[in-house]
Amino acid sequence: MTRMRRLTQSDRDCWATCVAMLARVDRGALPALSVWARKNAVAFDDFRSRLAHKLLRLGWTIATTPSPPQGWAIAVGEGHRGIRHAVVVRNGVLWHDPHPDHAGLKAVDHYEIVIRRATETPRG
């Protein structure tokens, strides 16, 4: 797994960066989080939906769980800067924080697993 960093501290697109890492896709292949979406829950939900649809087209899906899963996942919760944040964990332990300060989370709200979708085998 390759760690990805955002270019500046002002870029708050940590969740999509974590998704790109776990799906092993280029960050540029996924929708960008707008400044408006960072401050507006409805716009963030739209962004999240667009990213999920793009992942489906790339052969991936996301599942949410309250408990730390075995293996790779995204932990989502309050960051040390007082805003929502996302980091990559392995077996529930911080593996990578895409923010330049590498501070991790104060508390985890939930975990998200990026899952490779099974491809259908043609019948014949």
C-alpha positions as CSV (number, residue, x, y, z in Angstrom):
1,M,0.0,0.0,0.0
2,T,1.4,3.4,-1.0
3,R,0.8,6.3,1.3
4,M,-0.7,9.4,-0.3
5,R,-0.3,13.0,1.0
6,R,-2.3,16.1,0.2
7,L,-0.3,18.9,-1.1
8,T,-1.3,21.6,1.4
9,Q,-2.7,21.9,4.9
10,S,-5.6,23.8,3.5
11,D,-6.8,20.9,1.4
12,R,-9.3,19.0,3.6
13,D,-10.0,16.1,1.3
14,C,-8.6,13.5,3.7
15,W,-11.5,11.0,3.3
16,A,-11.3,10.8,-0.5
17,T,-7.5,10.5,-0.2
18,C,-8.0,7.5,2.1
19,V,-10.5,6.0,-0.2
20,A,-8.1,6.3,-3.2
21,M,-5.4,4.6,-1.2
22,L,-7.5,1.6,-0.2
23,A,-9.0,1.3,-3.7
24,R,-5.5,1.7,-5.2
25,V,-6.7,4.3,-7.7
26,D,-5.1,7.7,-8.5
27,R,-6.6,10.4,-6.3
28,G,-7.3,12.5,-9.4
29,A,-9.6,9.7,-10.7
30,L,-12.1,10.5,-7.9
31,P,-14.3,13.6,-7.5
32,A,-12.8,16.6,-5.6
33,L,-14.3,17.9,-2.4
34,S,-15.4,21.5,-3.0
35,V,-14.9,24.3,-0.4
36,W,-18.8,24.6,-0.2
37,A,-19.1,20.8,0.6
38,R,-16.7,21.2,3.5
39,K,-19.1,23.6,5.2
40,N,-22.4,22.2,4.0
41,A,-23.7,18.8,5.1
42,V,-26.1,18.4,2.0
43,A,-23.2,19.3,-0.4
44,F,-20.9,16.8,1.4
45,D,-23.6,14.1,1.1
46,D,-23.7,14.8,-2.7
47,F,-19.9,14.6,-2.9
48,R,-19.9,11.4,-1.0
49,S,-22.6,10.0,-3.3
50,R,-20.7,11.0,-6.4
51,L,-17.5,9.4,-5.1
52,A,-19.4,6.2,-4.3
53,H,-20.8,6.0,-7.8
54,K,-17.4,6.6,-9.3
55,L,-16.0,3.8,-7.1
56,L,-18.8,1.4,-8.3
57,R,-17.7,2.1,-11.9
58,L,-14.2,1.3,-10.9
59,G,-15.3,-2.0,-9.3
60,W,-15.3,-1.0,-5.6
61,T,-17.9,-0.3,-2.9
62,I,-17.8,1.1,0.7
63,A,-19.3,-0.5,3.8
64,T,-19.5,1.2,7.3
65,T,-19.1,-0.5,10.6
66,P,-19.0,0.8,14.2
67,S,-16.2,-1.6,15.2
68,P,-12.6,-1.7,14.0
69,P,-12.5,-4.4,11.2
70,Q,-9.6,-6.8,10.6
71,G,-7.3,-5.5,7.8
72,W,-7.4,-2.1,6.1
73,A,-10.1,0.5,6.8
74,I,-10.7,4.2,7.1
75,A,-11.3,5.5,10.6
76,V,-13.5,8.6,10.6
77,G,-13.9,10.9,13.6
78,E,-12.8,14.2,15.2
79,G,-9.3,15.2,14.4
80,H,-6.9,17.1,16.7
81,R,-7.7,20.3,14.8
82,G,-11.4,20.2,15.9
83,I,-12.8,19.1,12.6
84,R,-13.9,15.8,11.1
85,H,-11.0,13.8,9.8
86,A,-10.3,10.5,8.1
87,V,-7.2,8.3,8.4
88,V,-6.1,4.8,7.2
89,V,-5.9,2.1,9.9
90,R,-4.8,-1.5,9.8
91,N,-6.5,-3.8,12.3
92,G,-7.8,-0.7,14.1
93,V,-4.4,0.9,14.5
94,L,-3.4,4.1,12.8
95,W,-1.3,3.3,9.7
96,H,-1.4,6.6,7.8
97,D,-2.8,10.1,8.3
98,P,-2.8,12.0,5.0
99,H,-2.7,15.4,6.8
100,P,0.8,16.9,7.0
101,D,0.7,17.0,10.8
102,H,0.1,13.2,11.2
103,A,-1.8,13.8,14.4
104,G,-4.5,11.1,13.8
105,L,-7.9,11.2,15.5
106,K,-9.0,12.2,19.0
107,A,-12.0,9.8,18.7
108,V,-13.3,7.4,16.1
109,D,-17.0,7.6,15.1
110,H,-17.0,4.7,12.7
111,Y,-14.9,2.7,10.2
112,E,-15.3,2.4,6.5
113,I,-14.1,-0.6,4.5
114,V,-13.4,-0.3,0.8
115,I,-14.4,-3.6,-0.8
116,R,-13.5,-4.9,-4.3
117,R,-16.8,-6.0,-6.0
118,A,-16.9,-9.5,-7.4
119,T,-17.1,-9.6,-11.1
120,E,-19.8,-11.6,-12.7
121,T,-18.8,-14.7,-14.7
122,P,-20.6,-15.1,-18.0
123,R,-22.8,-18.2,-18.1
124,G,-22.8,-20.2,-21.2
